[in-house]
Amino acid sequence: MNSGQADIQSDLFYDYRTNVDAYPKWQAWMREKQPHLLVLWGKHDLSFELTEPEAYRRDVPKAEVHVLDAGHFALDTAADEIAQLVRAFMK
């Protein structure tokens, strides 16, 4: 691991404790701004429920949602598919 990475990762994991409390603020922002939104989700991700990607559509109905045959680190197994989806989204 690169110098300083352990501290960076530790800080990131510690910061997760504040995420859930911030969800209502983020969701309100999305409802108000209606950003162009691409959601890419690994269906084998054990950290999250498979119902969660579609939940984004409650706040951003036009969100583009894709559930991939991948896990939490989807880029490890679906990089080509993800690259194709991101390229198409960015057009």
N, CA, C and O atoms as CSV, one atom per row, in Angstrom:
chain,resi,resn,atom,element,x,y,z
A,1,MET,N,N,0.853,-1.169,0.000
A,1,MET,CA,C,0.000,0.000,0.000
A,1,MET,C,C,0.902,1.236,0.000
A,1,MET,O,O,1.907,1.288,0.709
A,2,ASN,N,N,0.522,2.227,-0.809
A,2,ASN,CA,C,1.307,3.458,-0.894
A,2,ASN,C,C,1.336,4.187,0.438
A,2,ASN,O,O,0.439,4.046,1.269
A,3,SER,N,N,2.381,4.963,0.614
A,3,SER,CA,C,2.526,5.776,1.818
A,3,SER,C,C,1.303,6.676,1.987
A,3,SER,O,O,0.911,7.379,1.055
A,4,GLY,N,N,0.708,6.652,3.163
A,4,GLY,CA,C,-0.457,7.491,3.451
A,4,GLY,C,C,-1.791,6.858,3.109
A,4,GLY,O,O,-2.830,7.354,3.545
A,5,GLN,N,N,-1.793,5.777,2.342
A,5,GLN,CA,C,-3.046,5.157,1.925
A,5,GLN,C,C,-3.828,4.571,3.105
A,5,GLN,O,O,-5.057,4.637,3.132
A,6,ALA,N,N,-3.127,4.010,4.060
A,6,ALA,CA,C,-3.820,3.437,5.218
A,6,ALA,C,C,-4.610,4.523,5.953
A,6,ALA,O,O,-5.746,4.297,6.372
A,7,ASP,N,N,-4.003,5.696,6.105
A,7,ASP,CA,C,-4.702,6.808,6.769
A,7,ASP,C,C,-5.883,7.292,5.939
A,7,ASP,O,O,-6.952,7.577,6.479
A,8,ILE,N,N,-5.691,7.385,4.632
A,8,ILE,CA,C,-6.773,7.827,3.749
A,8,ILE,C,C,-7.946,6.854,3.835
A,8,ILE,O,O,-9.095,7.278,3.963
A,9,GLN,N,N,-7.667,5.570,3.766
A,9,GLN,CA,C,-8.730,4.565,3.820
A,9,GLN,C,C,-9.420,4.569,5.180
A,9,GLN,O,O,-10.643,4.449,5.264
A,10,SER,N,N,-8.644,4.704,6.227
A,10,SER,CA,C,-9.215,4.764,7.577
A,10,SER,C,C,-10.142,5.963,7.726
A,10,SER,O,O,-11.230,5.843,8.290
A,11,ASP,N,N,-9.716,7.119,7.220
A,11,ASP,CA,C,-10.555,8.319,7.273
A,11,ASP,C,C,-11.833,8.134,6.468
A,11,ASP,O,O,-12.906,8.551,6.902
A,12,LEU,N,N,-11.725,7.512,5.302
A,12,LEU,CA,C,-12.892,7.270,4.461
A,12,LEU,C,C,-13.895,6.364,5.174
A,12,LEU,O,O,-15.087,6.669,5.213
A,13,PHE,N,N,-13.424,5.264,5.731
A,13,PHE,CA,C,-14.321,4.351,6.430
A,13,PHE,C,C,-14.950,5.023,7.650
A,13,PHE,O,O,-16.130,4.811,7.930
A,14,TYR,N,N,-14.190,5.817,8.366
A,14,TYR,CA,C,-14.719,6.529,9.533
A,14,TYR,C,C,-15.795,7.525,9.113
A,14,TYR,O,O,-16.782,7.702,9.827
A,15,ASP,N,N,-15.621,8.171,7.975
A,15,ASP,CA,C,-16.581,9.156,7.480
A,15,ASP,C,C,-17.911,8.511,7.088
A,15,ASP,O,O,-18.935,9.193,7.073
A,16,TYR,N,N,-17.920,7.228,6.773
A,16,TYR,CA,C,-19.168,6.551,6.404
A,16,TYR,C,C,-20.232,6.681,7.488
A,16,TYR,O,O,-21.425,6.615,7.192
A,17,ARG,N,N,-19.819,6.864,8.732
A,17,ARG,CA,C,-20.780,6.961,9.837
A,17,ARG,C,C,-21.724,8.140,9.662
A,17,ARG,O,O,-22.816,8.141,10.229
A,18,THR,N,N,-21.325,9.143,8.888
A,18,THR,CA,C,-22.166,10.322,8.686
A,18,THR,C,C,-23.031,10.227,7.430
A,18,THR,O,O,-23.906,11.066,7.220
A,19,ASN,N,N,-22.799,9.229,6.607
A,19,ASN,CA,C,-23.511,9.143,5.327
A,19,ASN,C,C,-25.022,9.025,5.479
A,19,ASN,O,O,-25.762,9.769,4.835
A,20,VAL,N,N,-25.489,8.120,6.306
A,20,VAL,CA,C,-26.929,7.878,6.414
A,20,VAL,C,C,-27.658,9.140,6.863
A,20,VAL,O,O,-28.739,9.436,6.355
A,21,ASP,N,N,-27.098,9.874,7.788
A,21,ASP,CA,C,-27.722,11.125,8.235
A,21,ASP,C,C,-27.788,12.155,7.110
A,21,ASP,O,O,-28.664,13.020,7.115
A,22,ALA,N,N,-26.876,12.069,6.153
A,22,ALA,CA,C,-26.843,13.034,5.054
A,22,ALA,C,C,-27.775,12.662,3.902
A,22,ALA,O,O,-28.015,13.492,3.024
A,23,TYR,N,N,-28.306,11.436,3.881
A,23,TYR,CA,C,-29.153,10.991,2.767
A,23,TYR,C,C,-30.315,11.942,2.480
A,23,TYR,O,O,-30.516,12.289,1.316
A,24,PRO,N,N,-31.084,12.378,3.465
A,24,PRO,CA,C,-32.201,13.275,3.154
A,24,PRO,C,C,-31.762,14.554,2.435
A,24,PRO,O,O,-32.470,15.042,1.554
A,25,LYS,N,N,-30.622,15.088,2.799
A,25,LYS,CA,C,-30.107,16.298,2.144
A,25,LYS,C,C,-29.736,15.995,0.696
A,25,LYS,O,O,-30.073,16.766,-0.202
A,26,TRP,N,N,-29.046,14.882,0.461
A,26,TRP,CA,C,-28.664,14.501,-0.902
A,26,TRP,C,C,-29.899,14.224,-1.749
A,26,TRP,O,O,-29.972,14.638,-2.906
A,27,GLN,N,N,-30.880,13.515,-1.163
A,27,GLN,CA,C,-32.097,13.191,-1.899
A,27,GLN,C,C,-32.877,14.455,-2.254
A,27,GLN,O,O,-33.410,14.557,-3.359
A,28,ALA,N,N,-32.953,15.410,-1.343
A,28,ALA,CA,C,-33.639,16.674,-1.624
A,28,ALA,C,C,-32.933,17.410,-2.755
A,28,ALA,O,O,-33.587,17.976,-3.631
A,29,TRP,N,N,-31.605,17.406,-2.743
A,29,TRP,CA,C,-30.840,18.047,-3.813
A,29,TRP,C,C,-31.162,17.391,-5.155
A,29,TRP,O,O,-31.383,18.081,-6.150
A,30,MET,N,N,-31.186,16.056,-5.179
A,30,MET,CA,C,-31.480,15.353,-6.429
A,30,MET,C,C,-32.900,15.650,-6.912
A,30,MET,O,O,-33.114,15.860,-8.106
A,31,ARG,N,N,-33.868,15.669,-5.998
A,31,ARG,CA,C,-35.246,15.989,-6.393
A,31,ARG,C,C,-35.335,17.397,-6.980
A,31,ARG,O,O,-36.034,17.620,-7.968
A,32,GLU,N,N,-34.630,18.339,-6.370
A,32,GLU,CA,C,-34.678,19.727,-6.826
A,32,GLU,C,C,-33.935,19.926,-8.147
A,32,GLU,O,O,-34.458,20.571,-9.056
A,33,LYS,N,N,-32.738,19.387,-8.263
A,33,LYS,CA,C,-31.869,19.654,-9.421
A,33,LYS,C,C,-32.109,18.717,-10.595
A,33,LYS,O,O,-31.809,19.076,-11.734
A,34,GLN,N,N,-32.645,17.520,-10.343
A,34,GLN,CA,C,-32.859,16.523,-11.391
A,34,GLN,C,C,-31.621,16.365,-12.281
A,34,GLN,O,O,-31.695,16.582,-13.490
A,35,PRO,N,N,-30.484,15.987,-11.683
A,35,PRO,CA,C,-29.266,15.844,-12.491
A,35,PRO,C,C,-29.376,14.655,-13.445
A,35,PRO,O,O,-30.142,13.720,-13.214
A,36,HIS,N,N,-28.599,14.716,-14.511
A,36,HIS,CA,C,-28.471,13.526,-15.352
A,36,HIS,C,C,-27.758,12.503,-14.470
A,36,HIS,O,O,-26.686,12.781,-13.931
A,37,LEU,N,N,-28.348,11.332,-14.327
A,37,LEU,CA,C,-27.842,10.381,-13.337
A,37,LEU,C,C,-27.687,8.995,-13.943
A,37,LEU,O,O,-28.635,8.432,-14.491
A,38,LEU,N,N,-26.497,8.462,-13.838
A,38,LEU,CA,C,-26.193,7.105,-14.264
A,38,LEU,C,C,-25.910,6.286,-13.017
A,38,LEU,O,O,-25.014,6.623,-12.242
A,39,VAL,N,N,-26.660,5.222,-12.819
A,39,VAL,CA,C,-26.479,4.333,-11.669
A,39,VAL,C,C,-26.034,2.976,-12.208
A,39,VAL,O,O,-26.752,2.344,-12.983
A,40,LEU,N,N,-24.855,2.535,-11.798
A,40,LEU,CA,C,-24.322,1.228,-12.176
A,40,LEU,C,C,-24.182,0.414,-10.901
A,40,LEU,O,O,-23.543,0.860,-9.948
A,41,TRP,N,N,-24.771,-0.772,-10.873
A,41,TRP,CA,C,-24.891,-1.541,-9.639
A,41,TRP,C,C,-24.526,-2.994,-9.885
A,41,TRP,O,O,-24.966,-3.581,-10.873
A,42,GLY,N,N,-23.744,-3.571,-9.023
A,42,GLY,CA,C,-23.427,-4.994,-9.106
A,42,GLY,C,C,-24.489,-5.819,-8.396
A,42,GLY,O,O,-24.713,-5.640,-7.199
A,43,LYS,N,N,-25.138,-6.712,-9.110
A,43,LYS,CA,C,-26.232,-7.491,-8.496
A,43,LYS,C,C,-25.737,-8.484,-7.445
A,43,LYS,O,O,-26.530,-9.004,-6.660
A,44,HIS,N,N,-24.441,-8.746,-7.427
A,44,HIS,CA,C,-23.881,-9.675,-6.436
A,44,HIS,C,C,-23.198,-8.937,-5.287
A,44,HIS,O,O,-22.437,-9.536,-4.527
A,45,ASP,N,N,-23.470,-7.640,-5.158
A,45,ASP,CA,C,-22.877,-6.835,-4.089
A,45,ASP,C,C,-23.561,-7.189,-2.777
A,45,ASP,O,O,-24.754,-6.938,-2.608
A,46,LEU,N,N,-22.819,-7.764,-1.860
A,46,LEU,CA,C,-23.387,-8.183,-0.578
A,46,LEU,C,C,-23.525,-7.027,0.404
A,46,LEU,O,O,-24.122,-7.185,1.468
A,47,SER,N,N,-22.978,-5.864,0.053
A,47,SER,CA,C,-23.033,-4.713,0.954
A,47,SER,C,C,-24.340,-3.941,0.850
A,47,SER,O,O,-24.684,-3.179,1.754
A,48,PHE,N,N,-25.071,-4.130,-0.244
A,48,PHE,CA,C,-26.283,-3.348,-0.483
A,48,PHE,C,C,-27.409,-4.243,-0.983
A,48,PHE,O,O,-27.169,-5.317,-1.536
A,49,GLU,N,N,-28.634,-3.786,-0.780
A,49,GLU,CA,C,-29.812,-4.516,-1.248
A,49,GLU,C,C,-29.966,-4.325,-2.759
A,49,GLU,O,O,-29.628,-3.270,-3.294
A,50,LEU,N,N,-30.468,-5.333,-3.427
A,50,LEU,CA,C,-30.663,-5.261,-4.865
A,50,LEU,C,C,-31.809,-4.309,-5.240
A,50,LEU,O,O,-31.930,-3.924,-6.403
A,51,THR,N,N,-32.637,-3.930,-4.281
A,51,THR,CA,C,-33.708,-2.969,-4.546
A,51,THR,C,C,-33.197,-1.519,-4.577
A,51,THR,O,O,-33.898,-0.630,-5.060
A,52,GLU,N,N,-32.007,-1.283,-4.077
A,52,GLU,CA,C,-31.506,0.084,-3.932
A,52,GLU,C,C,-31.272,0.841,-5.233
A,52,GLU,O,O,-31.553,2.039,-5.274
A,53,PRO,N,N,-30.774,0.218,-6.298
A,53,PRO,CA,C,-30.534,1.030,-7.491
A,53,PRO,C,C,-31.805,1.683,-8.048
A,53,PRO,O,O,-31.761,2.833,-8.485
A,54,GLU,N,N,-32.912,0.982,-8.040
A,54,GLU,CA,C,-34.167,1.546,-8.544
A,54,GLU,C,C,-34.684,2.653,-7.635
A,54,GLU,O,O,-35.459,3.501,-8.079
A,55,ALA,N,N,-34.271,2.661,-6.379
A,55,ALA,CA,C,-34.726,3.695,-5.443
A,55,ALA,C,C,-34.291,5.085,-5.900
A,55,ALA,O,O,-34.932,6.078,-5.555
A,56,TYR,N,N,-33.221,5.161,-6.663
A,56,TYR,CA,C,-32.782,6.461,-7.179
A,56,TYR,C,C,-33.850,7.110,-8.045
A,56,TYR,O,O,-33.925,8.336,-8.127
A,57,ARG,N,N,-34.673,6.297,-8.687
A,57,ARG,CA,C,-35.716,6.833,-9.572
A,57,ARG,C,C,-36.817,7.559,-8.801
A,57,ARG,O,O,-37.568,8.334,-9.393
A,58,ARG,N,N,-36.927,7.325,-7.502
A,58,ARG,CA,C,-37.911,8.088,-6.714
A,58,ARG,C,C,-37.567,9.567,-6.725
A,58,ARG,O,O,-38.457,10.417,-6.753
A,59,ASP,N,N,-36.286,9.872,-6.703
A,59,ASP,CA,C,-35.840,11.259,-6.683
A,59,ASP,C,C,-35.515,11.791,-8.075
A,59,ASP,O,O,-35.724,12.970,-8.359
A,60,VAL,N,N,-35.009,10.931,-8.928
A,60,VAL,CA,C,-34.652,11.324,-10.295
A,60,VAL,C,C,-35.298,10.298,-11.239
A,60,VAL,O,O,-34.660,9.320,-11.628
A,61,PRO,N,N,-36.563,10.527,-11.602
A,61,PRO,CA,C,-37.295,9.537,-12.407
A,61,PRO,C,C,-36.631,9.173,-13.737
A,61,PRO,O,O,-36.821,8.065,-14.239
A,62,LYS,N,N,-35.862,10.087,-14.302
A,62,LYS,CA,C,-35.209,9.807,-15.580
A,62,LYS,C,C,-33.816,9.204,-15.411
A,62,LYS,O,O,-33.067,9.110,-16.383
A,63,ALA,N,N,-33.462,8.801,-14.211
A,63,ALA,CA,C,-32.147,8.192,-13.978
A,63,ALA,C,C,-31.983,6.970,-14.866
A,63,ALA,O,O,-32.925,6.207,-15.083
A,64,GLU,N,N,-30.781,6.802,-15.369
A,64,GLU,CA,C,-30.451,5.620,-16.152
A,64,GLU,C,C,-29.837,4.607,-15.185
A,64,GLU,O,O,-28.760,4.839,-14.635
A,65,VAL,N,N,-30.523,3.490,-14.982
A,65,VAL,CA,C,-30.126,2.503,-13.973
A,65,VAL,C,C,-29.776,1.187,-14.665
A,65,VAL,O,O,-30.545,0.672,-15.476
A,66,HIS,N,N,-28.600,0.654,-14.327
A,66,HIS,CA,C,-28.157,-0.628,-14.873
A,66,HIS,C,C,-27.681,-1.514,-13.727
A,66,HIS,O,O,-26.839,-1.102,-12.928
A,67,VAL,N,N,-28.214,-2.719,-13.649
A,67,VAL,CA,C,-27.758,-3.713,-12.678
A,67,VAL,C,C,-26.901,-4.710,-13.455
A,67,VAL,O,O,-27.370,-5.387,-14.370
A,68,LEU,N,N,-25.645,-4.775,-13.065
A,68,LEU,CA,C,-24.661,-5.575,-13.791
A,68,LEU,C,C,-24.404,-6.916,-13.117
A,68,LEU,O,O,-24.634,-7.080,-11.919
A,69,ASP,N,N,-23.926,-7.865,-13.902
A,69,ASP,CA,C,-23.524,-9.163,-13.368
A,69,ASP,C,C,-22.140,-8.991,-12.742
A,69,ASP,O,O,-21.126,-9.411,-13.300
A,70,ALA,N,N,-22.132,-8.358,-11.561
A,70,ALA,CA,C,-20.877,-7.997,-10.900
A,70,ALA,C,C,-21.120,-7.907,-9.403
A,70,ALA,O,O,-22.252,-8.019,-8.933
A,71,GLY,N,N,-20.046,-7.705,-8.670
A,71,GLY,CA,C,-20.132,-7.527,-7.224
A,71,GLY,C,C,-19.901,-6.079,-6.843
A,71,GLY,O,O,-20.128,-5.176,-7.648
A,72,HIS,N,N,-19.448,-5.852,-5.612
A,72,HIS,CA,C,-19.239,-4.506,-5.095
A,72,HIS,C,C,-18.187,-3.753,-5.911
A,72,HIS,O,O,-18.344,-2.562,-6.181
A,73,PHE,N,N,-17.137,-4.431,-6.295
A,73,PHE,CA,C,-16.076,-3.819,-7.093
A,73,PHE,C,C,-16.311,-4.187,-8.560
A,73,PHE,O,O,-15.555,-4.951,-9.160
A,74,ALA,N,N,-17.368,-3.628,-9.108
A,74,ALA,CA,C,-17.835,-3.997,-10.447
A,74,ALA,C,C,-16.773,-3.778,-11.523
A,74,ALA,O,O,-16.746,-4.508,-12.514
A,75,LEU,N,N,-15.909,-2.798,-11.348
A,75,LEU,CA,C,-14.870,-2.567,-12.355
A,75,LEU,C,C,-13.917,-3.751,-12.487
A,75,LEU,O,O,-13.283,-3.926,-13.528
A,76,ASP,N,N,-13.815,-4.564,-11.433
A,76,ASP,CA,C,-12.930,-5.730,-11.499
A,76,ASP,C,C,-13.437,-6.777,-12.483
A,76,ASP,O,O,-12.642,-7.506,-13.076
A,77,THR,N,N,-14.756,-6.857,-12.662
A,77,THR,CA,C,-15.317,-7.928,-13.498
A,77,THR,C,C,-16.136,-7.432,-14.675
A,77,THR,O,O,-16.444,-8.212,-15.576
A,78,ALA,N,N,-16.497,-6.160,-14.692
A,78,ALA,CA,C,-17.366,-5.646,-15.757
A,78,ALA,C,C,-16.847,-4.327,-16.335
A,78,ALA,O,O,-17.637,-3.473,-16.736
A,79,ALA,N,N,-15.538,-4.162,-16.377
A,79,ALA,CA,C,-14.947,-2.891,-16.820
A,79,ALA,C,C,-15.369,-2.519,-18.239
A,79,ALA,O,O,-15.699,-1.362,-18.496
A,80,ASP,N,N,-15.364,-3.476,-19.159
A,80,ASP,CA,C,-15.724,-3.164,-20.544
A,80,ASP,C,C,-17.176,-2.708,-20.642
A,80,ASP,O,O,-17.481,-1.737,-21.335
A,81,GLU,N,N,-18.058,-3.402,-19.957
A,81,GLU,CA,C,-19.480,-3.035,-19.973
A,81,GLU,C,C,-19.691,-1.653,-19.335
A,81,GLU,O,O,-20.459,-0.834,-19.839
A,82,ILE,N,N,-19.011,-1.422,-18.247
A,82,ILE,CA,C,-19.122,-0.120,-17.569
A,82,ILE,C,C,-18.602,0.993,-18.470
A,82,ILE,O,O,-19.236,2.043,-18.579
A,83,ALA,N,N,-17.475,0.785,-19.106
A,83,ALA,CA,C,-16.911,1.794,-20.010
A,83,ALA,C,C,-17.890,2.105,-21.137
A,83,ALA,O,O,-18.076,3.268,-21.495
A,84,GLN,N,N,-18.510,1.080,-21.692
A,84,GLN,CA,C,-19.481,1.276,-22.765
A,84,GLN,C,C,-20.682,2.082,-22.274
A,84,GLN,O,O,-21.145,2.987,-22.967
A,85,LEU,N,N,-21.186,1.759,-21.087
A,85,LEU,CA,C,-22.338,2.466,-20.528
A,85,LEU,C,C,-21.998,3.924,-20.214
A,85,LEU,O,O,-22.809,4.817,-20.460
A,86,VAL,N,N,-20.816,4.163,-19.677
A,86,VAL,CA,C,-20.408,5.539,-19.364
A,86,VAL,C,C,-20.233,6.341,-20.658
A,86,VAL,O,O,-20.663,7.492,-20.738
A,87,ARG,N,N,-19.614,5.744,-21.652
A,87,ARG,CA,C,-19.437,6.455,-22.937
A,87,ARG,C,C,-20.793,6.826,-23.529
A,87,ARG,O,O,-20.985,7.961,-23.966
A,88,ALA,N,N,-21.725,5.893,-23.549
A,88,ALA,CA,C,-23.059,6.163,-24.099
A,88,ALA,C,C,-23.772,7.245,-23.284
A,88,ALA,O,O,-24.436,8.111,-23.854
A,89,PHE,N,N,-23.644,7.202,-21.983
A,89,PHE,CA,C,-24.282,8.182,-21.111
A,89,PHE,C,C,-23.719,9.570,-21.354
A,89,PHE,O,O,-24.465,10.549,-21.350
A,90,MET,N,N,-22.423,9.670,-21.565
A,90,MET,CA,C,-21.770,10.960,-21.733
A,90,MET,C,C,-22.066,11.613,-23.088
A,90,MET,O,O,-21.838,12.811,-23.256
A,91,LYS,N,N,-22.568,10.841,-24.049
A,91,LYS,CA,C,-22.908,11.436,-25.356
A,91,LYS,C,C,-24.073,12.305,-25.166
A,91,LYS,O,O,-24.549,12.918,-26.121
